[in-house]
């Protein structure tokens, strides 16, 4: 199968970018041909782009549509696998795919289809005002804390919705969790064109048997929606327990100064070293206060035989089974998080059992083989749907 993978990489690389790269490698390993249609948001900072140009290009890019037309004519892909389109590619390419009769499978990594800022979060609070074609709330509530940016995001979603760029040209929507699927349905997207396929996790050097570990670990972005303030407050309530936080904190330089003495910020860890971080931790904490897509850190920690203490929010309880592969706490509740941390820290045998259960689940549900089978089945379904409708 010839697969055209479309992705606009983020300026600050994260789990979505890693997922796309891993999927491309997986397709090639399975003998499929991969055509990359990629852009990088870092280009916006270059001499050819400005914020205004990126904004208008994000709504509709003629250049991207011409490039997609050329790729379709020259490469004749069997399917187009779409990830992120903003800000440099834009949904304009979907119109060209629809016109050419090419099936499109879109991996929905966040909630951007129904929420202009992709998080269903406004000023730190869960928000679903924009669902059902009311994206103007992003501008009215100034969700991006920048009136121009909030208006731009709202307009971008409005144009895509009114033009039916996604509805008429995406053949199958690939959701990461059942929760996400339900949210898209509530936002007006068709249930019969959705499949739920979890992200895959593939970590080099996964340990055969986990050791207890010497600290509570966190891996990820250090941004408000990740619940970092909740984690630090919980750590302050557990002064006898060491914490290590892995992630780039250059954009939040105040955090180390605000953290209690039992918290160490280790900075960004390259992919080659993250396995050692998991292996040396006792368990992992995911403290998000927003609806996540599918955090790779959870599945990676599980593959290393580590229990996960996780917010009970969005699709996360589908990944972490409370009392089986980890513990759940209410988002934004540092007291509840501290209670779970103290409980698990003092019961190494419980943590070990949860870690082993998590490893079995991750190996079964989130393996590259499981992902490959499911996503290729979605591609084949999209080809059949497009061929019968043409």
Secondary structure, 3 states (H helix, E strand, C coil): CEEEEEEEECCCCCHHHHHHHHHHHHHHHCCCEEEEEEEEHHHHHCCCCCHHHHHHHHHCCHHHHHHHHHHHHHHCCCEEEECCCCCCCCCHHHHHHHHHCCEEEEEECCCCCCCCCCCCEECCEECCCCCCCCCHHHHHCCCCCCHHHHHHHHHHHHHHHHCCCCCCCCCEEEECCHHHHHHHHHCCCCHHHEEECCCCCCCCCCCCCCCCCCCEEEECCCCHHHCHHHHHHHHHCCCCCCEEEECCCCCCCCHHHHCCCCEEEEECCCHHHHHHHHHHCCEEEECCCCCCCCCHHHHHHHHCCCEEEEECCCCHHHHCCECCCEEEECCCCHHHHHHHHHHHHCCHHHHHHHHHHHHHHHHHHCCHHHHHHHHHHHHHHHHHHHHHHC
